[in-house]
Amino acid sequence: MAIIIIGGGVVGLSVAYGLLKQGKDVVVLDGADDDFRASRGNFGLVWVQGKGENAPHYAVWSRRSSELWTDFADDLLKETGVDVSFSKIGGVDYFIDEVELAERIKSLNSLRDALNDDYPFEVLDHDELKKRVPEIGSKVVGGVYSPMDGHVNPLSLLRALSIAVRNAGGTIMTGVRVVDTQAKDRDFSAVLADGTRIVGEGLVLAAGLGAVGLGKKLGFQVPIRPQQGQVLITEKLPFFLHYPSGTLRQVNEGGVQIGASKAEIGLDDVEDIATSAGLAQHAIDVFPHLGKAKLVRSWAALRIMSPDGLPIYQRSPKVLGAAFMTCHSGITLAAAHARLMPDWILERNTAPDVSQFSEGRFRV
């Protein structure tokens, strides 16, 4: 029997791909095009620096996935012919405020101390940064470079994962809505809106915001909420931005992607002009020549956030064989989800220890 994966975004497909590589049968149940989808609204970063300020285990987990990404991308290319445009020459966060830069340096130093100095980054003042990135403007006071960071084309990644899952014998059912689950130990049925039942020996709930209604019946708390982020993209420009940042990156097609807004406004994925204007101004402050670039597209999407912002990996306390996975860093963690988490889902003794990411931390 198959393992049922509810959710066909980057998290669900990464896990499906990993399970198929281990010889398991998989059925992925993916929702409608108009569902709230984090996978099509993300920034495409494989990012480590700054993550885990108060949770060093999250920094370790993010870095572990980042280190798996090169082989992960190579395998997808070999198996699907799709180049996901993964680049890992490091990332730079740019600062136009001295206080914010000082706070980031303090945070990173604290994190490096907690990790016994095994956390590489370099603080660059304006002149040092300008030698690496000549296009920065005079408002940039400095930046932080880390070799741990990179980026990828997220739409190509989704396409590659979809092809890889199907090539490996997995089934992806698109445009379906799971309205109910029936569960016994290692015996599951997912009931679709049209009455179809999909049966399996295991179930992975990776449906993002759609997990709330289904998860509680399986014994999960599902303490997640939406957080809106807006993204802008410019026309195709001559390539200049070698290092991605948390707010700016130049995609492989040439456009500059601008983002990083955060809004706690519920299930609202409608853009607003004030936020878009703020994002555009930040981009111009960092790279003044972008003031002459045309914006060709913008959108808003919803991140999936836990109370502390960290991933949640939880096995069901009610039935054997059910697991819940969610995070707001699905791109960064895709390699770990494909390479490492299948052993956790299958409860093997080679599984990574992700106990610190369980829902139990919210009961304290």
N, C-alpha and C positions, 0 to 999 in steps of 0.2 A: 504493500500500500504506500501511497505517497505522503509526503509532508505537505500540508496546506500552508501557504504563506498568504496572509491577508495584507495586501498593500504591494503595489508594483512600482514604487519609487526607487530611489537609489538604495535605500536601506534594504527593502524587500528583495530587490533583484540581486544585490551583492550577496546576501545570505543564500538566495536560491542558487546562484552560480557556485558558491562554495560547497553547498550540500550536493549538488550534482557532480562536482569534481570528486566527491567522496563516494559516489556510486548510489546516492539516494534518488528516488523518484520525487519530483516536485511539481506541485500545481500552484501557480501564482494567480491570485484573484485581484484584479486591478479595477479601480473605480471609473467613473465617468470623466470626460474631459473637463467638465465644469466644476469638478471637486476642488477643494482647496489643496493645492499641491506645492509643497516646499521644494520638491525636486526640480521644478521648472522655473523657480524664482530665485535660486541660490546664486552665490557670487563665484563659485568655481574654485575656491581656494583649498589647497592642502596645507593647512596652517597650524603651526605649533606655538610660536612665540606669543606669550601673554596668556595662554590658556593654563588654568590650574593655579592661579594666584593663591587661592586658599585651599587648594586640593591638588597637591603635587602628584597624586596618583593619576589625575586626569592629564597632567602634562606628560607623564610617562606613557600613558595609553595613546595619546595623540601622536607622540613622537614614534612610538612603535609602529603605528599604522603608516606614518609618513615614510619610515624606512622600508616598508613593504611595497610602497607604491610603484617603484620603478619596475620591479618584476611583475606586479599586477598589471600595469599598463602594457608591458611587453607581451604578456600572455593574451590579453584581450586583442592586441593587434594580430598576433599569430593565428588566433582562433576565429577572428571575425573579419579581419582586413580593415577594421576601423581604427584610425589613429586618434586617440583621445587628446592629443596635444599636451601631454603631461610634461611640465618643465620644473626642474628643481635646481635652480642656481641660487636659491635663497630669496628672502623677502625683506622689504624695507617698510617700516612704518614711518610716515612723515609727520612732523609736528610743526605747528605754527604758533604754539604757545609754550613758553619756557616752563611754566608751572606743570602743565600736562606732561611734558617730556621728563621733568624731574620726578614726577609721580610714577611714570612708567619705569624709569630706571630703578627707582627704589623697589618697585614691585618685582621686577625681573631679578634684581640682586637677591631679594628675599627668596625667590623661587630657586635660584641657582644654589643658594646656601642650603636649602632644604633637600636639594638633589646632589649634595656632595660635589659641587662645582661642575657636574656633568650636565651643562645646559648652555650651549654656546650662543653668544650674541655679542655684538659690537656696537657701542654708542659712537655716533658720528656727529661732529658739529657741522655747521653750515658748509664751511669750506671743504671739509673731508667728504661730505655727502655730495657736494657739487662736482667733485672729481669723478665720482662714480655715476652720478646722474646730472649731467650738465644742464638739463632743461629746468631744474627747480628754480622757483622764484625767490625774491629777496625776503619774503615773509617766512620762509621755511627756516626755523632756528636750528634744526638738526633732525636726526632720525635714529632708528635702531635697526640694524641689519642682523639677520639670523640665517645661517645656512640650512636650517631645518625646514624652511618653508618653500612652497611651490604653488603651482596652479594647474588647472586642467580645463578643457572645454566640457562643461557639464552636460550639454545636450548630446555631444558625441559619446560621452560616457553612458548616458541612458540608452542610446542606440546600441552601443557595443554590448552592454549587459543584456539587453533584450535579445540580440542575435545570439550571444553566447549561451544564454539559457535555453533557447529553442534548439540551437545546434547540438547541445548536450542531451537533448531528449526531454527537456522540461516543457510544461504546458503553461502558457500565459493566456488567461481569459480576461479580455479588456472590456470596459464598459459595463461591468457587472457590479451589483450592490449586494453586499452581505447583510442580511437583515436579522440573522440569528445564528447562534452556534449551539450545538448539542455536544456534550463532552462526557466521556468516561475515560478512565486511565488508558491512554494510548489508543483511543477510539473516538474519532471526531467527525462531526458533520458540520459543514458550513452551508447554511440555507440561503439561497439567492432570492432576489425579489420576484423572480418568475417561478419560484417554487423548486428550482433545481437544487439537488443536494450533492455536495462534493464531499467525499469521505476520505479519511486519511488516518494514519497512525500517529501523526504529530501535527501540531499547529503552532505557527509563529505569527503573532500579531504585530505587524509592522505598518499599520495603516495611518500613522501620523495622527492628525486630529480626529480622524474617523475611528480611532481606537477607543474613544471614551465610552461610547455606548456598548460596544462589544466586550470590552475588557472586564468590566465589573462582574459580568456573569461568569467569567472564567476565574474570578478571584483576585483580579488585579485592582490596585488603587487607581491607576492611570492619572496621576497628579500632573497633568499637562495643561498648557494654555497657549493660545496663539499670540505671536508678537509680529506686528507688521514691519516689513522693511521695504524700502523703495529703491529702485535701481534705474539709472540712466545709461544710455550708450550712445557714443558719438558716431559720426560717419567714419569710414575707414581712413586711417591716417598712416603716414610713413612710420615705420616702427622706431620707437624711441624709448619705450618703457620696459626695460629688461627685467626689473624687479617688481613683482606684484606687491601690493600692500593690502591692508585690511579695508581700505576705502577706494583704491584705484588699481586697475590692472588693464593692460592692453591685451585683448584676446588675439588668438592666432589669426583671425581674419583681418585684424587691423584696428577695429573699433576700440575705444577706451571705455571701460565699464566703470561706473561711478556709483558708490552705494554706501551702506553701513548705517542707514537710519534705523531707529528703533522706536516703535510706538505701541503702547498698550491700549488698543482700542477694540479689542474683541475680534469677532469674525468679520473684519472689514478689510478688503483688499483693493479699495479704491484709492488712487493716488490723490495727493493734494499739492497744490502749487507751491505753498510755502516750504514744504519739505523738499520738493524738487529744486527750488531756487537755492535752498541752503546747501544741498549736495553739489549743485553746479558751482556755487561760489567757493566751496572748499576746493574743488578741483582746480579752479582758476588761481586760487591762492597758492596752491602747490606748483602748478604748471601754468604760468600765465598765457602761454600760446594757445591753450585750450579755449580761451575766450573767443577765438575766431572759428572754432570748430562747430559744426552743425550737430545738434542732437537729432537722432533718427528714430529713437525708440525709448520708451520708458514703461515701467510696470511696477506693480506692488505685489507682494506675496507674503504669506504667513509662515514664520518659523514655528517649530514646535519646541516649546520651552518647558522644562521642569522647574520646580521651585528654586533650585540652586543653579540652573543652567547646564547641568551635567547630563550625560546619557543615563538612561534607565535600562538595565538588563535584569529581568525578573522571571523566574520560573513560577508557574502557578502553584499556589499553596493548596489548591483544591483538587487538581487532576494532574496525573503524570503525563508528560509529553507536550505540555503547552508552555509557551514562552512569550514574553512581551519585550519588544525592543523599540526604543525611540531615542532620538537625539536631534540636536540642531546643527550638527557637524557631519552630516551624512557623507559629504564628499571627502573630507579629511579621513574619516573612519571607514571608508568603503573597503580599503585594502584589508584592514583588520577584520571587518565583518565577513569578508569573503574567505580570508585565509585562516582566521583563528576562531571565529564564533561558531562555525559548524560543529566543532568538537564540544563546545559548551552546550549547544542545542541538543546534541546527541548524548550528552552527559558522560563523556569519555574522560578518563583520568589525564588525558593530554590537554584538557581544556584550560584556557587562560583563567586566572583568578579575577573575576569581575564582581566579586561580592561587595566591594565598596560602592558599586553602582546600582545596588538593589534598591527596591522601594523601602526597605527597612530603615534607611537613613532618615526618612521623613517622619518616622514614628518617635524619634528621640525628643 
